[in-house]
């Protein structure tokens, strides 16, 4: 359980870093944490694919900013901002993976308890590739990361938060995730498609 004392802003990245563009939300909140410092009333969190385990954090937040890969039916890499009451609809439409239905249920559960953020912003990017197991962000999605972070920074400032650029690299124990899961380490360590069939083992698929 977390502290019952509410915090002002929760910045949440959701998705699965093991499935290419599905990891966008997590990579975005990691990048924000690596580049900026925030006051104590702001919490940055890798929500991963935790689903209903995130309810308590959403309940404690007065304002919620979510990064995610969302299938809007648009061109790959397209950014779309969705606010407030519209957010649950987009978190469940054209579901790409289990985490989206899970987060739609998180919002519904928080609403039923009467402990729901006053303001919500979803910063979503249209994915290009979701079926590359062990893959990383595609250039179409990765290239939009700086713009998405700027949208987030502007919203945080509108909410009265003043992020401060970091003046030193994070220490090993200050990252949101283990070093091996960080974007640079992950991309450097993963096998290429010629070494590992990342879309499934051909012996299983065709044998």
N, C-alpha and C positions, 0 to 999 in steps of 0.2 A: 504493500500500500504506500501511497505517497502522502506527503503532508497535506492535511485538509485545507490549509491556508491557501486561498486562491492566488494565482499569479496573473499578471496583467496580460502577457502575450505568450502564446505557444507557437513556435515555428516548427512545423512538423514535415519531415520528408518521408513518404511512404513508397514502397515498391521492393523489388528483389534485384539486388545488384548482380546476381548470377545469370540473369536473362536479358542481356543487352539493354535496350532502351527502357525496359521495365525498371531499371535502377535509377532512372533520372531523378526522382524525388529525393532519394537518399543522397545521391551525388550533389544535388543542389544544396541541401542543408549542410552537408559536410564542407562544401566550398565556402558557404557563408560563415561558418564557424571558424574556418582556417584564416579567413581574410579580415574578420572584424571581431571586436569585443563588444559585449552588450551588458547593460545594467542588470542587476540581480532579479528584477521583476520580469525579465525575458528568459524563456527557456527554449533552447534549441534541442531537437530530439530526432534521432533516427527511429522512425516508427516501423520500418521494415514491413513485415507481413503479419504483424501482431494482432490485427483485427480487434476483437472486443476487449482485449487487454488494454487498449488505448482509451477506453471510456473514462477511466478515472482522471486521466490527464486532460481530456477535452472538458470534462466537468469542472475542472479547477481553473480553466483559462477564461478570462474575460474577452479576449480577442484571439482568433485562430487564423494562422496563415499556413496553407498547405501547398507543398510542391508535389506534383505527381505527373506521371505519363498518362494521358487520357486520350482515348480514341474519340475524337470529335468528328471523324470522317473528313478531315481536311488534309492538306498536303503535309508530308513529313516535316517536322521541325516547326510547324505553325504554333505560335503561342496564343493561348486564349485565357483571359482572366474572367473568373466567375465569382460572383459575390453573394453573400448572405443566403437568402432562402433558395437561390438557384443551385447552390453547391451540392446538396444531396442528390439532385436529379442527375447532374453530370458525373458524380462519383459512381453511379450505378448503371448509366446508359452504356450500351456497347461494351459490356464487361470484357476485359482482356485476361484477367486472372482473379484468383480468389480474394486478393487483398482489397479489390475495389468494392465488392459486395460487403466484405467485412467492414470497411470504413463507412459505407452508407449505413450499416447497422449501428456502428459506433455513434454516429450523429443522431440517429433515431432514438437510441437508448438514452443518450444524454438529454435529448428533448423531453422524453417521457419522465425523467426525474426532475425536470424543472431547473436543471443546472446546465445551461447551454450558453456558448459564447455569444456576446452581444453583437459581435461583428466577425465575419468570416471572409477570407479571400483564398480562392484556389488559383494557383499559378500552374496551369497545365500545358504540356507540350505534346503535340501529336507525335507518337512514335513511328519509327520506320521498321525496326526489326525487333521481334519479341521471341523468336524461336531459336536463337543462337545461345545454347547453354554454355556458360563459361565466357560468353562474349561480353563486350563492353559497349558503351554508348556509341551509336553511329555518329559520323561527322555531322549529319543533318540535325541531330538533337544536341550533341555536345557543343556545337557551334552557337547554340542559342543560350547557353548557360549564362554568359555575362549579362545579356539583356534581361533574363529572368531574375538574376540577382539584383539588378537595378530596379526592377519593378518592386521586388521585395523591400529593398532599402527605402524606396520612396513611400511605400505603404507604412512601414515602421515609423518613419519620420512623421507621417500624417497622424499616426497614433501616439505621437509624443515621445518616441524612442529615438535616441541619438547614438547610432552605432559609431564606434571609433575604430579606424583602421589599425590592425595589429602592427607593431613595430618590431616584432621578433617572431621567428617560427614557433609553432606549438611544440611543447615537450612531448615525449612519447606517451605519457599518461594523460595528456590534455585533449587528445583526439576523441571524436565521438565514437569511433570504432577502432578495433585493433589495427595496427599499422599494416598488416598483410592484406587487409580489406580496403585500405585507402586506394583511391583511383589509380595513382601512379604505380604503386606496388602491385596492384591487381593486374593492370595492363602489362607490366613488365614480366610478371610471373606466369601468366596463362599460356597454355600451348596454342600454337597456330592451328588453323583448320586442317592443314596437311598432316599434323601430328595426332590430332584427336578429332573424331567426328562429333562436333559439338551440337549437331541437330539430331543425334540419335545414333546408336550403333547399328551399322549396316547388317551385322550378323543377326541382330534381333529383328530389324525391320524387313529384311528381305530373305533371311536364311530359313 
